[in-house]
Amino acid sequence: MKQAMKTYAEKLMKRTHKAVMIYQQDLAKKQELPLAQRNMLYGKYLLDINDAL
């Protein structure tokens, strides 16, 4: 049971890390956008990040 929980936690961490990396890459590409639009970009990826969590 302990090993199964560890495996499950590692799987969730990998999924979350992937979602955050996609957000960070997209944000890096769009640095020229105004702050409000960059915040909307965060809102777009927030659902993916929360879903991964």
N, C-alpha and C positions, 0 to 999 in steps of 0.2 A: 504494500500500500504506500509506504514511504517513497519508494522508487517511482511509482506511478505518479504521485503528486509532484515529485521533482521533475519528471519528464514533462508533465503538463505545464508546470510553471516555466520551464525553459522554452517550450513551444509558444506560450503566450508572450514571453519576453522577446523572442525573435520576431513575432508578428507585429508587436508594438514598435520595435526598433525599425522594422521595414517601413511602417506607416510614417513614422517620424522622419526617416531619411528621405522619403519621397517628398514630404512637405518642405524639408529644408532645402532640397535641391531645387524645387520649384520657386521657393522664396529667393534663393540666390540668383536665379535667372531673371527675376523681376524686381531687382533693387531700384530700378528707375521709377517704379510706380509710386504715387503718393501714399502717405502713411495709411489713409483710410482704405485704400484699395488693397494694401498689403494685409491689413487687419481682416478684410473680407476674405482674402485668400486663406488666412488661418481658420476662419469660420467654415470654409469649404472643406478643409482637411480635418477639422476637429471631429466630425462625425466618424471619419475613418480611424482616427486615433482612439476615440472613445470605444468604437466597436472592437478594435484590437485589444483594448484593455478588458 
